[in-house]
């Protein structure tokens, strides 16, 4: 392990709402970790877990308050308050909660679901005290700093999140329709987590304070600290920072409230953005940890996952009316649902799909499933378990969530036992009890101009579409000097200093070559008994014939569908019984083989991979199915505003003949042209180990890898020349393109230019220079567009590393009626970036980069990504050390030079996807002439 001057240990704090389980425990089972559990005098439950095997520790906070604690008329409060909690508190400076953690080299976020709220942070060890300071202040000293301006700003941010995740995407209102009709009025699950718009808008300061005082109390939370910590020292710190917080009222447990249906309830919605008809059947079931929940989980997998699944065989394989099917069980704290979902092919009537679902269920009732199918599920569950505790953050979360919802961290042992104990009889019993011939909520979401596709006798769902008028949004002004009475404290709650920061250890990379001259790169990582591996084969879509774009994509997909020795069903079963995942896919520049498996099954998984690579089945029926699925996916993407924007942006930036300007996976026209023989021809000409690199990380030695890869010795072929992409010239004056998406609630904005290839010496300096512009929540774009203005849920800028000139992209999804104002902010922030970039920016960027480097090595996937970067761009094995040395030595003039030479706003294009009726006339005010109109395929009108 090489040493360079920083090794970071992250610390995770998880605050998880908790009832009961006050014991002190020292446990070595379950997670295979020791933990100590105790309770502070104010009721805060604390779990400490020491783990010195990783250089980082993750941090999370879960409070026992989800949308199920809300009241009718005041929905969305739990999620809204999660947003509010990242603002100010009495002893932490304004904006520090969001900005400080990333600027200390950490990461932070939050999330809310029906039953709880989670906050999580990952920080360097030297910032552990600061993390305790920030989190304890949020829990105990936050509410006095909230004023009307802060309240209104977060309302607008949350409404933007709702528009982005619900209103402005296909099928976004489905959960709202299901919940309103499955659960009776007043039931805690009668509303979605994000809530009803009118409730959110009417929220008052008094409402927020009441919510905080009721639920954000120590007795309703558990603190989990996991990482390379000293237990005794940490206990003292927890007592100091959290011990003096007022206990608050006790929160009563919420009991299970299952529901039932007397008959089917059929509802439909004409979806403004959907391009394909979708049907969902939702059955009421049981709450989490109920004895039937485990068998229902297995049933969801058995019905739809895999070639032998009843729904798949009937709907996808036999009737060919949909490209895929899904079924799943979702058990929550007080009730559960079982869902069957089918997004059908274009023009297929959902009555036909509904009949096919019923036929599948009848087949399952008669024929059931094989023992091998159930064994496969359990083998996959074993592998999944290890990956679920791979990171320190995940370990902390698992400890906290079992403690929160099952009464003890020890419940993991019982949970795993319950999963593995599921029998054939259990599955068939719950199928008959909850699914077979039982009433369901049946929803039909169809394209707005295709009402003939809805299920017969359906009733129109009550979906309230938001009306966004120009200038109608309420204005807000934030007060930087809020006057409030500060809470008296026993301890000094001023900002603590950083402590000592250990050195960063870069994992040692070993290199070898296989007998067929394939390069091998590996990292031995011994913490878990699993391995992740990949093979990247240069070429991908760049080797497709132009009139048959998508050939590599379809070929890669088809290679997953059986071998000459195994049917698709047999191959899938063989992989599953190993608890493995093996897949082949194609992108613009590479074909990628990916796998993960228990180390004990690695050699057997390579034997299966050898079959997949050297003996593809070339099954005509599977080819037709995959081709149909790809065509359906392309049609579906035409209703997604972000997909439309990305494809059109790159087409205008690079041109239709450049690889970057062509959609990955082809177009409707080019995919229609592809035949099975085209896939075989591509394979014969381009599928060679000479263009390939094998990467592997995990608990495995070099000698074991080399021995296993001897099985690939028969894979032969010469080196294939990869076409070089033409260099493009950026515009000399900005252009603005506009695509109409009628009635869109948000506008998608893209701007950018082409810079340098990923292997160019200037690539990393440009990436570093961008950090303070759009590299996270603390950067200019997000701070202005989200935090200051409340126009969006997020705004970022980034580089996409490529073998050709990589694109620099800045993007956001903003409220429709501030499209012009947002464009003007992009123009100003990017255009003035060089002049406004200061020594303070440089210091912050250096700190963020250097300290965050250690998080790059926490998981197997992050290590695998490092190896793939080395091989793809021919980087040195110590390239991260080289990049860090650049950062350490960078001066202000170096960054400003990179901005001037590569991020010139006058060389960028802009693209907007939004509602032309309300916004198009305003676009000329940007100052770049009349907008150039494009259709949804990015062609000029």
N, C-alpha and C positions, 0 to 999 in steps of 0.2 A: 504494500500500500504506500503510494507516494504521499509525502506531506507537503502541503503548501499552506500559506499563512492564514488559514481559517478552517476550523472544523465546527460545524454548527450542530447543536443539539436542540431540537425543538421541544417545546413543552405543551402538553395538551391539557386543557381544563374542560371537562364536560359537566355542565350543570343540568341535571335531569330531574324533572318533577317526580316526587316519590311519596308513596304511602307505605307505612309499615317497614318491616325489616330493619330494625335498629341494632342488630347484633354486631359485634366486633368479630371479624373473621380473618383468618390467615389461611388462605386456600391455595393448594398447588394443583388442583385438578381442573377439569373443564377447559379453560383457556390454556392450560399448561403454564400459568403464571401465578405468582403470589400477589395477593392484594390485601390491604388492610382497610377495614370498614369501620367507621365510627360516626358519631353525631355531635355537632356543636350544641351549646346550650340554647341557641335560638332555633333549633330544629333542623338546621342544614345537615343533610346526610353527606358524608364524605367518603370517597373510595380513592385510595392511593395505590398505584401500581408502578413498581420500579422495573424498567426494562433497559438494560445497558447494551443490548445487542444491536441497536440502531443508533445512528448519530443524531436522530431527531425524535421528538415526541409531538404528537398531534394534540389539538385542543378543540373541545366541543362544549356547547352549553345547551341543555334541553330543559325547558321549564314545563311543568305539567299543566299546560294550557293550550289546547287546540281550538278549532272552530266548534267543537262539541260543548264548549263552556259558554258559548255566546247565547244571546237571547234573540228571539224573533224581533225584527226591526232594528237590531244592532249587530248584523252579521258582518263578517270580514274583520272583526276587531283583533283577533289573535294574530292574523297575518299582518294587519296594519300596525299593530304594536311592535311586531318584530322589526319593521322598518323604523319606527320611532326610536327603538332602543339603540340604534346605531348612531343616534345624534349626540346630544350633549349630556353631561352629568355634572354634578356640582364641583368636582375636584379635577376633572379631566378637561383640557382645553377644547374649545369649540372645534368640531371637525376631526378631532384626534382619533375618535373611535374608529372612523372609517380610514383615515389617512395614515395614522401612526403605525399600525401593524404591518401593512405592506412596506412602508418606508423603513421599518426595522428589519426587513428581509423576510417577513412572514406572509401568511395568507389568512383571510378571514371571510366568513359568509354566514348566512343564516337560512333557515327554512321553517315553514309551518305546514303541518298536516292536520287531519281531523282531530287528532288526539294529543298533539304536543307541538312545542316550538323548540327549535335547536339553534344554538349559536356555536360556531366552532372557529378556532384559530390555531395556526401553527406558527411558532416563533422560534428564533434562535435561543439557546439556553441563556445567553447574557441578557435577554429581554424577559425572562420569566417573571421577575418582580413587577415589571411594567404591565405584564398581562394580568397578574393578580390585582393590581391597582385598577386597571380598566374594567375588568369583569365585575369586581366587587362594587365599584362605583355604579355600574349599570344596574346591578341588582338592588342596591340599597340607597342610591343617592342621585337618581336620574329625573324623577317626575317634576321636581320644582323648576327645572330648566326649560320645560316645554311651554311655548307660547302659541298664539294664534298663527303667526307666520310659519313656524316650524310645522304646525299641524296641517296647514293648507298645502305647504310644499310636499309633504309626504303623501297627502291625498292624491296629488297630481302624479307623483311617482308610481303609486300603487295602481292608479287608473291606467297609467301607461303600461304597467305590467299586465293588467287585465286585457288591454287591447292587443298586446303582443302575443299573449299566450291563449287568449280565448276569442276575442271579437274579430281579430284580423287573420284567423287561420281556419282552414277547413275542419269541420266537425268539432270546433272549439266549444260549442254550447252543449255538447252531448251530456256531460256530467250534470250540468244544471238541470236539464230536462229529466234525467233519471232520478236524481235526488228529490226533486220536487214531487215526483209522482210515486216513488217507492216508499218514502218515509212520510208519515202524516205531519200536518202542521204542528209545530212545537217540538217535534223530535230533533235531537241534537245533530242529526245527519240530514236534515231537510234542506240544507243550504250547502253550497260549495265553500271551500276554504277561503277563496278570494272574496266571497260574499256578494251581496246585491249592490249595484251601483248607487241606488238611492240611499241605502243605509250608510255607505261609506261617505257619501257627500254630506250627509246630515250629522256626522259625528262631531261632537263638541268637546271642548277642553275638559269639561266635567266628566263626560263619558270616559275619556282616556284616563283621567286620574282615578276614577272608580275602578276601572279594569286593572290598572297597575296595583292599586292598594289591595285588591282582592287576591290577585294571583301571583304577582311578582314579589313573593315573600320567601325567606329561607326555608320555612317549613314545607314549602311546595317545590323544593328543588334539591337535587343531589349534585355535589361537586365531585368530578372524577379528574384526578391528575395522574397522567401516565407518562413515563419516560425515564431518562437517566437522571433520577433525582435522589436526594438523600431524604429518607422517610422522616426522620426526626426533625430535620431542618424545615421540611415542607409543612409538617403539622404546625410548627410555630408560625410560619408565614400565613397559613390558612387562618389560624386563630386571629392573627393581627388584622388581616384585611377583611375577613368575612365575619369574624366573631362578634363585632359590635353592631352589625346590622339588626335593626328591629325585627323581632320574630314575625309579627303580623298575625292575622286571623288564621285559624286552621281551615284548610280547604277540604270539604267533604269528598269522599270517593264517589265516583260516578259508576253506577251499576249497569250491567248489560241490559240492553233494550232491543231485543230482536223484533223483527216485524214479519208480517205474512201478507200474502195477496189472496183474494178470493177468486180472481179471474185475471186473464191477460189484460194488460193496459197497452194499447197500441197508439203510438204518437209519431208525428212526422214533423220535419222542418225542411223548408226549401233553403238550402245553404248557399250563401252568396259566393263562397270560395271553393266549394267542393266540385270536383270534376268527375268523381265516381260515386255510385250509390253505396251506402254503408248501412248494415243492419246490426243491431246489438240486442241480445237477449240477456236480461239481468234478473237473476233469481235471488231472493233473500235467503241468507244462510245464518251462520253463527259467528260469535265474537272470537278474537284471537285467543289462543291457548285452549280453546274448547277441544274436547277429545275428537270431535268430528272435523275440526279445521285441518288437521294433518292429512286425513284421507281426501278431503276436498281439494287440498293443494295438489296431491298426487293425481286426482281425477282430472284437474285442469290440464296437466301435462299429458296424461294418457289420451285424452280426447283429441288434442290438436297438434302435439309436438311429435314430428317424425313421420316417416313414410307409412308406418303401420297404424297411425292414429285414425280413428273412425271418421272424424270430420274432414281430415285431409284426404283420405281415400275417396270419399264420396264427392266432396265439393271441388277439390283441386284436380284430382287425378281422373275420376270417372266423368263427372259432368263438365269440368273445365269452365266453371262460371266465375272463378275467382283465382287470383295468383297465390293466395295464402289464406290461412285461417288462424284464429287464436282463441284460446279459452284459458281462463285463469280464475283463481279464487283470491279474494282480498278480505282477510279477516282483520277487523279493526277493534278498538277497545270495547265497544258496546254492541256491535253488530257486524255482519259480513255480507258480502255479495259474491255470486258466481256469475261470470260474464262469458258469453260466446260472442265473438265479433267477426264479421266478414265484410271486407271492403271488396265489392264485386267488380267484375270487368265492366267497362263502359257500356251503358245501355241495357244491362241485365236487370230484369224486374226483380224486386226484392221478395215478391211472393214466391218466385222460383227458388230463391236462396233459402227462404224460410222453410219451404217444403224439403229442400235438401238437408237442412239442419235436422229437421224432425226425422228424416230417413236415417241420417247418421246416428242419431240417438237411439232409434229403434234397433239398428244394427248392433250398437254397443250393448244394449240391454240383452240382446240375444246371444252375442258372441263374446262379449267382454274383451279381454286382453290376455297376452301371454305372460308367463312368469318372467321371460327374458326382458319384456318391456319394463316390468316393475324393478327387476334387478338393475337394469340400465339406469333408471331414475335414481336409485340409491347410490350407485357408483358415481354418478355425476354430482350428487349431493355431497359426497365425501370430499371430492376435489374442490367444489364450491366453498365448502366450509373453510378450508385452509386459506383460500383467497379472501374470504370475508374477514380474516384477522391478519392480513398481510401487513397492513400499515399500523403504526401506533395509534393513529386517529381511529381506525376501525376497531382496534382492541378497546379503546376507551369507550367508544360508542356502544359496543356490545355489552361491556360491563354495566354501563349506565342504563341501557334500554331494558335489559333483563331485570335490573334492580327496580326500574321505574314501573314496568308493566307486569312483571311476573313475581315481584316481591323479593328477589335476591339475584345477585350475579351468578350464584350457583345453579340457577335454573337452566343454564345452558346444557348441563348434563342431562336433565330431564327432557329438554327440548329435542336434543339429538336422539335420545332414546325413543321419544314419541315418533319422530320422523322415520327412524329405521324399523319401528315396530308395525308400520302400516302394512296390512295384509290385503290379499285379494278380496276377502270377505268384507273388510272395512270399506274398500273403494266401492264395491257394488252396493253395499248398504247405503252409503251416503248418496250415491247416484239415484237410487230409488226414493230415498227420503226427501231430497232437495231438488232434483232435476227432472227425473222421468215423469212426463205428463203433469208437471207442476206449472202453475201460472207464472208469468214473467212480465217485466216491463219490456216492451218490444219497440225499439226506436228505429225510424227510417230517416236518415239524413241523406238527401239527394241533391243534385245540382238544381239551382233555382229555376231552370227552364225545363225540368224533367219530372213534373209531378206524377206522371204515369208510372214511375218506378216504385212508388211507395207501397208498403204492405197494405192490402185491402182493409177497409174499415178502420183506418187509422184516423185519429183526431189531431188537428193542428196543435202543436206544442206552443206553450206560452213563452216565447223568447222575446225579450225586450231588447231591441237594437238601440244603442246609444246614438243620439243625434249630436254631431259635433259642428257647431256653427263658428264662423270666423269671429274672433274677438270675444267669444262668450265665456271663456274660462275665467274663473275668479282669479283676480290678481292677489299677490301676496308680497309682503315685505318682511324680511327677517330682521330681528333686532339683535345686534351683536352684544348689547349690554342689557340683558334681561335682569330686572330687579326682583330678587327673591330672598327669603330668609334662609340662610345657610344652616344645614343641619349640624348641631354640635357633635363633635366626635372625640373619642378618647385618644386615638392615635393620630399622628401627623399623616395626613392623606395627600401630601404633595407628591409630585412625580418622583419615583425612586430612580436611582442611577442604574446604568447597565453594569453587569458583573463581568467576570472574565470570560472571554470567548475562546474555546478550544480551536485547534487547527482542523482544517478540512482534510479528510482522507479520500483520495480518489481511488476507486476500485481498480485493481490490477486487471488489465485486459490481456488474455493470451491469444495467440494466433497459430493456426495450422492450415493444412490443406488436405482435402480428401484425395482418394486415389484417382478420381476423375477430374482433378484440378479445380475443384470448387474451393474458394477461400472460406475459412472457418474462423470466426471471432467468438470468444467466450469470456464470461465472468463467473467465477464460482461464488455463490452466495448461499450460506448454509442454514439460514434461519428456519425455513420451511421445507418439507420433503416434496417439493414440486419444482418443475422446470418450465420456463417459457422459451419458445424458440421461433425463429422465422427464417425463411429463405426469400431474398429479394432477387428477382430475375429482371435485369434491365430490358427495357423495351416498352412493354405495356401497350397503351393505345397509340404511341408514336409509330408503331409498326403496322397499324391498321391501314388497309386501302381507304382512300378518302371517301369513296362512295359506299363503303361498308364499315363506317365508323361504329364501333361497338363490338367488333369481332373478338378482340382480346377479352373484353368484359364477359361476353357470352361463353367463350372457351373456358375461362377460369371458373365460371359458375358451373358449367357442365362437368368439369373435372371433379366436382364434389359429389356427383350423382352416380355412384357406383364405379366398379372396375370390371375388367374382363372376367375376373374371378368371383365378383360379388355383385349382386343386384344393389340398387340404391338402398333398399331396406336392410340388406345384410351388412353393407358398409357402415351405415349409420349405427346399426346395433353393435357392430364390432368396436367402433370408436367409443360408443357410450359405455360399453361394458368395461372398458379400460379407465373410465372416469376422465376421458380425454376430450379435447376439442381440437379438431383439425379442419382447416378451411383454406381455400384458394380464392383469391380475388385479384382484380386488375384495376390499376389507376392509369393516369395519363402517361407515367414514365416507367412503371414497374408492374410486374406480376408479383404478388406477395403470397407466400404460404405461411400460415400462422398456426401454432399449436401450443397447448399447455396440457400438462399431464403430471400425475404423481411420478416421482423419479423412479419408483420401482417398475413402472410400466413404460419408461421411455423407449427402451429398445423395441418393445412390441409396437409402440406407436409409430416408430420409424419404419417398421416392416409394413404397416398399413399405408404409410405415406409413400413408400416405394411403389406399392400397387397403384396408388392414385396418380403418381407422376409418370410411371412407365407403362401402365396398362389401362389407359382411360377407356371407358365403356362406349362412348359415342352413341348413346341411345337416342334414337330419333324422337320417340315420344317425350323424353325428358328435355330434349332440345326445343321442341315445339312449346312445351310448358314454360321453359325458362325465357324463351323469346317472347312469348305472350306476356309473361310477368314483367319483363323489361319494358315492353310497349305500354303496359298499364301504368307502370311507375312513371314513365315520361309524361303520360297524360295527366296523372295525378299532380305532378310537380307544377303544372301550369296554373294551379290554383293557390300556390304558395308564393306570397309576395317576395320573401327573401330569396327563394330559389330563382324566381324570375329575374330579380335584380342582379344576383351574382352572375348568372349566365350571360345576361345582356351586357353587364359591365365589362367582363373579360373579352367578350366578342368585340366591343367597341375599342377597348384598349389595345388588343393585340391583332385584331382582324380575323376574319372567318377562316383564313387558310393557315393560321398559326395554331400549333398544338394547344396553347393556352386559351385560344378563342373558341375551341370546339368543346361542346359539352361532354363530360366524362360519361362513357356508356352509350354515346351516339344519340341521334335524333330519330324521330318517328320514321322518316324517310330512309335513313341509312340502315337502321335495324331491320326494317322490312326487307331490305335487299339481301340480308345475310342468310346463307344456307349452311347446313351441317358440314358440307365439304369445305367451306371457307374456314371453319374452325380447325378442321384436320390439317389444312394447308398451313395455317398460322402455327400450329403446334409443330409440324414437321420442320418448318423453316426457322423458327425463333426460340423454341423451348430447349435451352442448352445450359449445362452447368458452367460453361466457360464465361457466361454473363451473370453468374449467380454467386451470392455470398450467403453462407449459413451463419446465423447468430444464435447464441444460446446463453441463458443466465439461469442460475438456480443451484440446488444442492447436488452438483454433479461434477466429477473431475474430467479434465481434458482427455485422459485415456479412455474413459467410458464413452465419451462423445465420439472420439475417433473410431472406436470399435463398432459402435452402433451404426455410424455412417458408412461403414464398409458395405452395408446393405444397398446403398445407392450407387455402387460401383458400375452397374450396367447403364446408368444414365450417362449418355455420351452426346457429343455434338461439338461443332466448331464455334468459334466466336462470331457473334452477329454484330454488324456495324449498326450503331444507333444514329438515326437521322439528326443532323444538327439543325436547330431552329434558327430561322432568320432573325437578325437583330432588328429591333423596331425603333423608330424614332418617336419620342413623345411629342405631344402638341406644343406649339410655341405660344399659344394663348388658350386658356381654358374653354372647354365646350360643356354645355349642359344638355343632357338627354333626359327625356321624360316618357314613361310608359303608363298608360291609363289603366287603373284597377278600380272600376266604378264602386263607389260607396265604401272605399277603404277607410278604416278608422285611424290608421296610421300610414305614414309615408316611410318607405325604406330609402335611405340615402347611402350612396356609395360615392367615394371620390378616391382618386389615386393615380399612380403612374407606374411604369416599369422602371426597375432600378438595375441591379446586377445579379448574376447567377449566385447560387448558394455556395459555390466553391471560391468565389471572388474574395480577395483580401479585404474588400470594403464592406462585405455583407454584414459582418458582426458589428463594425463601427456604426453602420446605419441602424441596425437593430437596437444597439445601445442608445443611440441618439433619440430614437423614437420613444424611449421609455417614459419620458416626462410629458410627452404629447398625448399618447393614448394607451400606454401600457398598464392599464388597471384603473381601479376606482379612484386612486389618489392623483391621477394624471389630469391634464388640462381638459380634455374632451368630456370625461365623465363628471369632473367637478363643476364644469360650466353647464353642460346640457342637462345633467340629472340633478346635482346637488343645488346649484344656484338657481337654475331656471325651472326645473321640474318638467322639462319637455319630453323626457324619455326614461326608459328603465335602465338603459346602458348605452355607452358610446365608447368606441375603442379604435385603435389603429394598430397595424401589425404588418409584418412581411411574411410571405409564403415562400419558403425556400424551394427553389427549383433549379434544374440544370440549365435552363434558359434564363433570361432576365426575369428575376423574381418580381412579383407585383408588391408595391406598397399600397395598402388599402386602409382607408378610414371609413367607418360605417356606423349607422345607428338606425333605429326605428322610432320615429317621433310622432307626436300627436298631429293629426292632419292639419289642424288650423294654425300650426306654427312651423310649417314646412319651410317657408321662405326664411323666417327668423333663424331656424336651425342651420340652413345652408349658409347664411351670413356669418354665423358663429364658426362653422367649419372653415370658411374662407379666411376669417380673421385669425383664428388660432393657428392654422397651418401657415398662412401667409406671413405672420409676424413671429413665427416660432424662433427663428434664428436671433432676432433682435431681443426677444424676451427670455431667452435661455440664459440663466445666470450661474454664477459659482454655486449658489445654493442648490439649484437644480442638479448640477454635477455632483455635489456631495451626496444628495439624496439618492441619485441614480447609482452611484458607486456603492453606497451602503446597502441598497436594495439588492443589487446584483451579487455582491460578494457574500452577503449573509444568506441569501436564498439559495446559493449554489448547493448546499448540502442536501436540500430537499429533492435534488435531482436524482439522488441515489437511493431513495427510500423503498420503492417498489420494484418488482421484477420488470414490469412494463417500462418504467423509466430507465432502468439499466439497459433493457433491450433497445429502447429508442436511441440511447447513446451509441450503441454498437452500430445501429442502422445508419446513423449520421456519419460515423467514421467511414463506413464502406461506401455509402452513396456519394459522398463528396470528397472521398480520398483524403480524409483528415488524419492528422497525427493522433495516436492513441491518447496523448495528453492534451488534446485540443481544448478541453475545458480549462486546464491550467493556463494555456496560451491566452485564451479569452480573458481569464481573470487577470492575468498580467497586463493585458491591454487596459482593462478597467482601472487597475491600480495606478497606472502611469498616465492615464488620459488627462489632458488639460482642456480648459474651456475652449481654446481655439480649435482643438481637434474635433470636438462635437459640433461647434458652429460651422466648421468647414464641411463636415458630413451633411449637415442640414442644407447648407447653401448648394452643395454640389449634387445632392441626390433627392432632396425633399422640397424642391422649388414648386410652390403652389401654382405658378404660372405655366407649369408643364403638366398639369393634372386635368383629368376630365371628371365631371360630376354626372351622376345618374340618380333619378328619382322614380320610384314606383309608387303611385298614389292616385288619388281621386282627381281626375282632370277637371271635372265640372267645377269644383270649388278652388282648385289650386293652380291650374295651368296658367291663367292670366297673370298671376303674381310672379311667375318665374323670371320674367325679363328683368325684374328689379334687382336680381343678383348682380347684374352688370356685365353679363357675358352673352348678350344678344337673346334672340328668341330661342326657346328650347327646341331641340331636334327631336321630333316624335318618332318613337319606335313601337313596334308591336310586341306581344309578349314573348316572341322568339328572338328579340333583339334586332330585328330587321327594320331599316328605315322606312317610314311611311311616306 
